[in-house]
Amino acid sequence: MANQDDKFKRVISHAKEYGYVFQSSEIYDGLSAVYDYAQNGVELKKNIRDYWWRAMVQMNDNIVGLDAAIFMHPTTWKASGHVDAFNDPLIDNKDSKKRYRADVLVEDYCLKIEAKIEKEVKKAHKRFGEAFDKAEFLSTNPRVLGYQEKIDSILSRLGKSLENEDLVDVKTLIEELGIADPLTGSKNWTDVKQFNLMFGTKLGASAESAMDLHLRPETAQGIFVNFLNVQKTGRMKLPFGIAQTGKAFRNEIVARQFIFRMREFEQMEMQFFIKPGTQGEWFKHWKATRMKWHLSLGLGDDNYRFHDHDKLAHYADAATDIEFKFPFGFKELEGIHSRTDFDLKAHEEHSGKKLQYFDHEENKSYTPYVLETSIGLDRMFLAIFSNSLVEEELDNNTTRTVLRLPAVLAPFKAAVLPLVKKDGLPEVAKQIVEDLKWDFNVAYDEKDAVGRRYRRQDANGTPFCITVDHEGLEDNTVTIRHRDTMEQKRVKIKDLREIIKKEVDVRSWLMKI
Ligand code: ATP
C-alpha cells in the first residue's frame, strides 16, 4: 500500500512539475476536486479526445457527432431519473467528521481481500516456478476460493441493499465487516443517507422569474433529446450512433483521488440506437470493440479487466465496466450499458413528443433500444499518465525518469536541440522546427547541456530528440534519439518528417483495432 501511495504521489507531483495538471485556483489554496490542464496537459487531453473521436466518428460511417449545450431544460433531469435517483449513499464518521461513500467503503474492504488473493498467487508462482498455472490455481486453491466467495457475497448483499434502497442494511453491513474510518480507525458511524449529486444553478435576471436548472451530470441526455433531429436530418438508419464529448458536473461526496474523481470533468459518450431485441449482440460487440481501442495504446493487456454489474441502474438491462489498474488498484475507467428504451420512452412521456423510428423494412414505428459506451476523458488521462511514468535503472547505475506516453498521444512529437548555442547550429535547428511544425507539435530547446535536455524531454514524454551538430552542417544530417530505447541514429534532415510520422501517425495506431 505504501508503495502504491508513493507512486501515486509521484504521478501527481510530476503532473504539476511538467505542466500537465494544476490544482484549480491554486493561489487561493485551490478548489477541492477541480483541476486545470496546463500547457502540456491540454495537448495530451486533446490528443486522447481526438483518438477517441476518430475511432468512433471518423472510422464508423454510421456514427455521427453532436455538441449539445451544458444547460438543458429542467424536465430533462426529471425524465432521465436524475432528480429522483442520481444519489450516492453517504455516511459520516461521528468522531473524525469525515464523509464517505458507503458503497465505496465496502468496495475498498473487498479490494483488501483481493490483495490477499494476489499475494497467494505471487507466493504460489514463486513456489511452482515455470509450471505455475494461474487460472487453475485461482479456481482450485481453497484459501483463494474462500476469499473470492467472501468478496462475492459481500458485493451481492451490497448490490441488493442498494437496489432495494435498504440503507439500514448498508450500515449493518459496514458494522458487521468492522469497517473503520480509513483516516482515523474510528467505527463510530452515522446512518447512511442518500445525497443527490447534481449541481443547481439559476437561469434568468430576476429572482422571481429565474428558472432552476442543473449543470448536466452526464452528456448522454443531450444525445437522447436530439435523437430525432439527428436521425431525420442525417437520414440515419438503425443501427446508428451519436457521439459527444463534453463537460459534466457532479457534486461528488468523496473526491480525493486527483483527476480520478472530479466535480467538473469531461466525458466521451456514444449512444448506439438499435432494434429492440438485438441488445445482447450489440452489448457483446461494443464490449469487444472498446476493449480493443484500449489495448491499441499498448499500456499492457494485464492492466484491464471487465467487471460485470450485479446491481443494475434503473435504466439498464446489462452493464459492464472496463476497469484499469490505477496506482491505487483496479477501478472503473469506462462503462458500457445496455439502456433499453428507458431514456427515449421517458422523454417521450415528459415532452409529449413522439421519439420513435420508422422502420421501412418492417413498415412500422417503434422506440429504439440504446447501447451506451461512456468513458471519462480525465480518467483516461490519469490511466495513461500514471502508467507511462517510470523510473528506469540505467546500465551505469543511474536512473532516469521517463514518461512513456504512447507516441500518438504525446504533447510534443519531437524536440529539436542545437548541440551548442553558436556556430550557426541554432539557426539550422530553428529551420527544422519551422519545417516540421506544419505536421507535428515540435519543441525547440537550447538551454543546458544536451544530456540534461534529453532527460527533460524524456520526463516530458517527447518521443524524439533531434540534435543538430557540427558534422550535420556539412552533410545536412542530424542525430535522432528515441525516447524509449535511447538509441541514436544519424539521418538526413529531409527524412525527419517520414521517420517521425511512422511512429506518431494515428492511422498506424488505430489500425491495431
Ligand atoms: P463511479 O462509480 O466511479 O462514480 P459512475 O459509474 O458513476 O462512476 P458513469 O456515470 O458510468 O460513472 O460515467 C461514465 C464514466 O465517466 C466513468 O466510467 C468515468 O470514467 C467517468 N466519470 C464519472 N464520474 C467521474 C468523476 N467524478 N470524475 C471523473 N470522471 C468521472
Residues whose N, C-alpha, C, O or C-beta is under 5 A from the ligand:
A	BS01	ATP	R250 E252 I259 F260 R261 M262 F265 E332 L333 E334 G335 S374 I375 G376 D378 R379
